[in-house]
Amino acid sequence: MRIIEKTSKGIFMLKGRAEKEPSDVVIVLEAVIVLQDLHNLAFATVVLFGLLYILNLKYPRKLRYTSEILQKVIMEEEVLFI
C-alpha cells in the first residue's frame, strides 16, 4: 500500500468497501507494519504509545500536539510542552 510506505508512525484500520467494521487494525513504524490483528482502535492506540515509549521514538513533528493532547487528556499524564 502506498500510504503505508510514506508513513513514519501510524495506525491503519483496514476494511473492505462493503464492511462497516475493520477487518484488521495495524501499527506502522518507519513504513513497516510492525503489529497487526489488533482488533480495535483503542487497543492499537495504547500499543502505539507503548512502542513509542519503549523504543524511545519521537512523536512525528506534524502530530506533536495531537499526541500530547491524547497523552495528557486520555492517559492523564503530565506533558511538557516545548
C-alpha positions as MATLAB code, in Angstrom:
seq = 'MRIIEKTSKGIFMLKGRAEKEPSDVVIVLEAVIVLQDLHNLAFATVVLFGLLYILNLKYPRKLRYTSEILQKVIMEEEVLFI';
ca = [
       0.000    0.000    0.000;
       1.400    3.362   -0.992;
       0.196    5.273    2.043;
       1.920    2.861    4.421;
       5.180    3.331    2.524;
       5.028    7.069    3.303;
       4.120    6.704    6.987;
       6.678    7.094    9.760;
       4.282    6.210   12.608;
       0.602    5.405   12.470;
      -2.413    3.186   12.949;
      -4.372    1.874    9.994;
      -7.807    0.273   10.058;
      -8.170   -1.984    7.039;
     -11.609   -2.884    5.730;
     -13.358   -3.817    2.530;
     -15.701   -1.452    0.730;
     -18.881   -3.161    1.968;
     -17.674   -3.749    5.528;
     -18.625   -1.448    8.406;
     -16.123   -2.838   10.917;
     -12.402   -3.038   10.156;
     -11.109   -6.474    9.213;
      -7.707   -5.619   10.676;
      -6.050   -2.859   12.701;
      -2.288   -2.470   12.198;
       0.526   -0.325   13.586;
       3.115    1.074   11.187;
       6.574    2.312   12.192;
       9.007    3.625    9.588;
       6.866    2.342    6.684;
       6.742   -1.225    8.068;
       3.729   -2.970    9.580;
       5.095   -3.980   12.990;
       1.876   -5.314   14.565;
      -1.405   -6.488   13.094;
      -4.628   -8.193   14.190;
      -5.101   -5.641   16.986;
      -8.922   -5.844   16.786;
      -9.771   -2.221   17.694;
      -8.508    1.355   17.561;
      -8.369    1.900   21.335;
      -6.062   -1.056   21.899;
      -3.902   -0.085   18.902;
      -3.521    3.455   20.308;
      -2.343    2.150   23.677;
       0.097   -0.230   22.000;
       1.438    2.561   19.749;
       2.112    4.792   22.773;
       3.855    1.860   24.442;
       6.035    1.280   21.399;
       6.918    4.974   21.164;
       7.953    4.911   24.824;
       9.813    1.594   24.822;
      11.639    2.222   21.540;
      12.342    5.841   22.578;
      10.898    7.198   19.316;
       9.992   10.847   18.870;
       6.461   11.888   18.013;
       6.024   12.962   14.394;
       6.516   16.743   14.311;
       3.216   17.293   12.456;
       1.314   15.309   15.103;
       3.124   16.779   18.099;
       0.129   18.491   19.667;
      -2.274   15.664   18.816;
      -0.011   13.175   20.576;
       0.455   15.467   23.580;
      -3.281   16.093   23.988;
      -4.031   12.366   23.731;
      -1.388   11.671   26.322;
      -2.475   14.440   28.678;
      -6.262   14.103   28.406;
      -6.761   10.412   27.711;
      -3.789    8.958   29.585;
      -3.917   11.636   32.339;
      -0.153   12.135   32.333;
       1.919   15.262   32.691;
       3.189   16.559   29.374;
       5.924   19.116   28.907;
       5.131   21.476   26.036;
       8.319   22.553   24.312;
];
